[in-house]
C-alpha cells in the first residue's frame, strides 16, 4: 500500500492519539492536526492530504463551511467520526462527494475499513469528474468547430467537407488546435461586424 497522507481534526487529544495509533502502524502517514475548522482548511490546502479524519465534537457551524469547501473543491476524502443521529449530518453525507462516516467508539477494524472505502470512493468520484470535464470540453470544442465551419461555408460559398478540410489544413500549418482556429475564425467574423 502507498503511504496515503492524512490529517486529524479534533479538540480531544485522546481521539487524536487513538486515530494515529490505528493508522500509522497500517502504513498511513500523519501530516498534522487541527482543532479549528478554519485552520483545518488552510492545513488541507497546504498539506494536500489523501484524507482527513474529523471528530464531530468540533464547532459544527464553522466545520460545515469547511466541509462544503472541501466538497466543492474536491480537496480530499473526509471521514466524519461521531453520532449519526443528527439529521443535518445525514443530509450533508447524502449530498456530498467526499464525505464518509464512522461511528464512535473508534475501533481499528472499523476506522481502517472506512478509510479504505472513503479513499476508493474519493478516487472514483475524482475520476468521474475528470471524465465529465473532458466530455464537456470536447462538446464545447465541437460546437466551436461547427460554428466556424458554418461561417467558412457561408463566407467562401464552399461545402461542409471543404470547410472542414480547409480548417484542418490551416490548423496543421499553424500548429494550433482546431478549437483555437475555430475561436480565431469566430473572433475575426465578429470583428468584421457580422453576427
C-alpha positions as CSV (number, residue, x, y, z in Angstrom):
1,X,0.0,0.0,0.0
2,X,1.2,3.5,-0.8
3,X,1.7,5.8,2.1
4,X,-1.5,7.8,2.0
5,X,-1.3,11.0,3.9
6,X,-3.9,12.1,6.5
7,X,-4.8,14.9,8.9
8,X,-6.8,14.6,12.2
9,X,-9.3,17.3,13.2
10,X,-10.3,17.1,16.8
11,X,-10.4,19.0,20.1
12,X,-9.7,15.8,22.1
13,X,-6.1,14.7,22.4
14,X,-7.2,11.2,23.2
15,X,-9.1,10.9,19.9
16,X,-6.1,12.3,18.0
17,X,-3.8,9.7,19.6
18,X,-6.2,6.8,19.1
19,X,-6.6,7.6,15.4
20,X,-2.8,7.9,14.9
21,X,-2.2,4.6,16.9
22,X,-4.5,2.8,14.4
23,X,-3.5,4.5,11.1
24,X,0.3,4.9,11.5
25,X,1.1,1.2,12.0
26,X,-1.1,0.4,9.0
27,X,1.2,2.5,6.7
28,X,-0.7,5.8,6.7
29,X,1.4,9.0,7.1
30,X,0.2,11.6,9.6
31,X,0.6,15.2,8.3
32,X,-0.8,17.3,11.1
33,X,-3.8,18.0,13.3
34,X,-6.2,20.9,13.8
35,X,-8.7,21.8,16.4
36,X,-10.2,24.7,14.5
37,X,-12.3,24.3,11.3
38,X,-10.8,27.5,9.7
39,X,-7.3,26.4,10.4
40,X,-8.2,22.9,9.0
41,X,-9.0,24.2,5.5
42,X,-5.6,26.0,5.5
43,X,-3.9,22.8,6.6
44,X,-5.7,20.7,4.0
45,X,-4.7,23.2,1.2
46,X,-1.0,23.3,2.4
47,X,-0.5,19.6,3.0
48,X,-2.7,18.1,0.3
49,X,-3.7,15.0,2.3
50,X,-5.4,12.0,0.8
51,X,-8.0,12.1,3.6
52,X,-9.0,13.9,6.9
53,X,-10.4,12.2,10.0
54,X,-12.8,14.7,11.6
55,X,-14.2,14.3,15.1
56,X,-17.7,15.8,15.1
57,X,-17.0,17.4,18.5
58,X,-15.5,20.4,16.7
59,X,-17.6,23.6,16.2
60,X,-20.3,22.4,13.9
61,X,-21.2,25.7,12.1
62,X,-17.7,26.5,11.1
63,X,-17.0,22.9,10.3
64,X,-19.9,22.7,8.0
65,X,-18.5,25.6,5.9
66,X,-15.1,23.9,5.8
67,X,-16.7,20.6,4.7
68,X,-18.7,22.5,2.0
69,X,-15.4,24.0,0.7
70,X,-13.6,20.6,0.7
71,X,-16.5,19.1,-1.1
72,X,-16.9,21.8,-3.7
73,X,-13.2,21.9,-4.5
74,X,-12.7,18.1,-4.2
75,X,-9.7,18.6,-1.9
76,X,-9.6,15.2,-0.2
77,X,-11.8,12.5,1.3
78,X,-13.2,13.3,4.7
79,X,-14.2,10.8,7.4
80,X,-16.6,12.2,10.0
81,X,-16.5,10.4,13.3
82,X,-19.3,10.8,15.8
83,X,-23.0,10.1,16.3
84,X,-25.2,9.7,13.2
85,X,-28.4,10.8,15.0
86,X,-28.2,14.4,13.7
87,X,-30.4,14.9,10.5
88,X,-28.2,17.7,9.3
89,X,-25.2,15.4,9.3
90,X,-27.2,12.8,7.4
91,X,-28.2,15.4,4.8
92,X,-24.7,16.6,4.3
93,X,-23.4,13.0,3.9
94,X,-26.2,12.2,1.4
95,X,-25.3,15.2,-0.8
96,X,-21.5,15.1,-0.6
97,X,-18.9,13.7,-3.0
98,X,-16.1,13.5,-0.4
99,X,-17.7,12.6,3.0
100,X,-17.9,9.3,4.7
101,X,-19.0,8.4,8.3
102,X,-17.6,6.3,11.1
103,X,-19.5,5.9,14.3
104,X,-17.9,6.2,17.8
105,X,-16.3,4.5,19.6
106,X,-13.4,4.2,17.1
107,X,-12.0,0.7,16.7
108,X,-9.1,-0.4,14.5
109,X,-11.2,-2.6,12.1
110,X,-14.0,0.0,11.8
111,X,-11.8,3.0,11.0
112,X,-9.4,1.1,8.7
113,X,-12.3,-0.2,6.6
114,X,-14.0,3.3,6.4
115,X,-10.7,4.9,5.5
116,X,-10.1,2.4,2.7
117,X,-13.7,2.8,1.3
118,X,-13.5,6.6,1.6
119,X,-10.3,6.7,-0.4
120,X,-11.6,4.4,-3.0
121,X,-14.8,6.4,-3.4
122,X,-13.0,9.7,-3.5
123,X,-10.7,8.4,-6.3
124,X,-13.7,7.1,-8.2
125,X,-15.6,10.4,-7.9
126,X,-12.5,12.3,-8.9
127,X,-12.0,10.2,-12.0
128,X,-15.7,10.6,-12.9
129,X,-15.3,14.4,-12.6
130,X,-12.3,14.4,-14.8
131,X,-14.2,12.4,-17.5
132,X,-17.2,14.7,-17.2
133,X,-14.9,17.7,-17.7
134,X,-13.3,16.1,-20.7
135,X,-16.7,15.3,-22.2
136,X,-17.8,18.9,-21.6
137,X,-14.6,20.3,-23.1
138,X,-14.9,18.1,-26.2
139,X,-18.6,19.1,-26.7
140,X,-17.7,22.8,-26.4
141,X,-14.8,22.3,-28.9
142,X,-17.1,20.6,-31.4
143,X,-19.7,23.4,-31.1
144,X,-17.0,26.0,-31.8
145,X,-15.6,24.0,-34.8
146,X,-19.1,23.5,-36.2
147,X,-19.8,27.3,-35.8
148,X,-16.5,28.2,-37.5
149,X,-17.2,25.7,-40.3
150,X,-20.6,27.2,-40.9
151,X,-19.1,30.7,-41.1
152,X,-16.5,29.5,-43.7
153,X,-19.2,27.8,-45.7
154,X,-21.2,30.9,-45.8
155,X,-18.3,33.3,-46.4
156,X,-16.5,31.3,-49.1
157,X,-19.5,29.6,-50.5
158,X,-18.0,26.1,-50.1
159,X,-19.3,22.7,-48.9
160,X,-19.1,21.4,-45.4
161,X,-16.4,19.0,-46.3
162,X,-14.3,21.7,-48.0
163,X,-14.7,24.0,-45.0
164,X,-13.6,21.2,-42.6
165,X,-10.7,20.2,-44.8
166,X,-9.6,23.8,-45.1
167,X,-9.7,24.2,-41.3
168,X,-7.8,21.0,-40.7
169,X,-5.1,22.0,-43.1
170,X,-4.8,25.5,-41.6
171,X,-4.7,24.0,-38.1
172,X,-1.8,21.8,-39.1
173,X,0.0,24.5,-40.9
174,X,-0.2,26.9,-38.0
175,X,0.3,24.1,-35.4
176,X,-2.7,25.1,-33.4
177,X,-5.7,23.1,-32.3
178,X,-8.9,23.0,-34.3
179,X,-10.6,24.6,-31.3
180,X,-8.1,27.5,-31.3
181,X,-8.5,28.0,-35.0
182,X,-12.3,27.9,-34.7
183,X,-12.1,30.6,-32.0
184,X,-10.0,32.8,-34.2
185,X,-12.4,32.4,-37.2
186,X,-15.4,33.3,-35.0
187,X,-13.5,36.3,-33.5
188,X,-12.5,37.6,-36.9
189,X,-16.1,37.2,-38.1
190,X,-17.3,39.2,-35.0
191,X,-14.6,41.9,-35.6
192,X,-15.8,42.3,-39.2
193,X,-19.1,43.3,-37.7
194,X,-21.1,40.3,-38.6
195,X,-23.3,38.1,-36.4
